[in-house]
């Protein structure tokens, strides 16, 4: 059928196309197309965390590291191809990001109940929420409707994810560039109330920095030799008190100068974020509320929606 500019049919089609291209995320995106989505994801996440409590932190981190690189588009899950070098071997992820096989299991389970419907990017968003909730943290309504990227970028990952050596100003600047406030920065950093870090990530802090509790530094040095290349992959909990419980002890640790990473302790080091850290250390409910809000906000970073991207059948490769 020929189309003319004055045709009402063409105008309707044009509006539909434009609306599709600029589709918004919504909490009920899959309510009719995949009604069993949430229960399917949660049971698989629960199973993975029951086998290894640390997995909750790893799955949450995948969502962070995905969203901070070209938006929340599932690009971190892509294996390298002949046409691009992906994000898995970027400095912030190599020998560090983990949980890919759990995401594979979740995707398979979701494909069984509604094939070709749910994106890997959305699976990461739901998985992050479930991981936090299962470990005792807050819940929130996850906005959905993201589609998956068809490419990934190692250089973007190297430049997009703040390293553990970051200063407070560098952290504020990076979060601000993504539309996240300084309060969001502090709240989201509270995700370090769970999980572990490698010696190579905190060696400089425990040996070279002065803003660290001496006995805490001494304890960490016992499992992290000062020589680079020796014990690089030895692990230590990011939260000394309750490393597998999502609570506000991370902030209590910072007030006591017991932050494991340099970038952690920068949040409580005489700067503009000290009062927020102290507030969260005294009020776990405020932290939980602000964390949930910040996670929703982070999930809004540059999603592919409408006709952009694709719904991958396999999270590791494009269709």
C-alpha positions, 0 to 999 in steps of 0.5 A: 500500500502506498503511503502519503504524508496526509494518510491517517494510517501512515500517521498512526504507523509513524506514531507506533514506530516512534513510540516503539523506538522510545519505549520506556521501562516498566515494572509490569513489562512481562506481566502477560508475556512471561508471568512466571518470570520472577518466580523462575529467576528467584528459585535459580538465584536462591539455589546458587546462593544456597550453594555459595553465599558469595554468589549473591555479591557476584551476581549483583556486581555483574549488574553494576559492571554491565550498567556502567559500560554503555548502559544496562544492555547485557554487554558484559555477558558476551564472549569475545568474537572475531569482530569485537573484544568483549568486556569479560577480560577488561581490567575490572572484570578479568579474574574477578567478575564471576557468576556467568554460569549462574546467569546461563542457568537462569536464562535457560530456566526462563527460556523454558517457560517463555522462549525468546521473550526476556532479555539477558539485560533484564535478567541481570536486573532481576537477579541483582534485586533477588540477590540483595533480598535473599541476603537480607537486604531491601527489595524493590520493583524492578523496571523492565523492558531492556533489550540486549546489545549486539556488541561489547567493548573492552576499552569502554569497560576499562574506562567506564568502571571506577578502579579501587584506586579511585579518589572521592572526586573521581568517583563523584565525577564518574557517577555524575556522568551517568546521572547518579548523585553523590548520595547514590554513589554512597548508597550503591557503594554499600553493596560492598557489605557483601562479597570479597575482593582480591589482594591485588585490589587492596594491597596498596591501601593496606600497605601504603595508605595512612587512613586505615586502622593499623590492626585491621591493616596488619590482619589483612597483610597476613593474607596479602603479601606486599610483593606484586604477583605474590598472592594476587588472587587471595581473597578478603571480605569487603565487610569484615563483620558480616560478609554474607549479610546485606546490612549497614556494617560496611558503613560502620567499618568505614567510620572505624577506618576499616574499609578494605579498598582505597575507594571505600575509605575515600567515602569517609576521609574528611570529605563531602560524603562523611555525613552520609556514611555516618548517617547510614552507619547509624540508620540501616533503614535509611540506607536500605531505602536509599540503596533501593532507590539508587538501584532503580536509578542505575537500572535506567542508565541508557537501556536499549528499548523498542526496536534497538538491540535484540533478545538473545537466546544465549546470553554469551553470544548474539543471535 
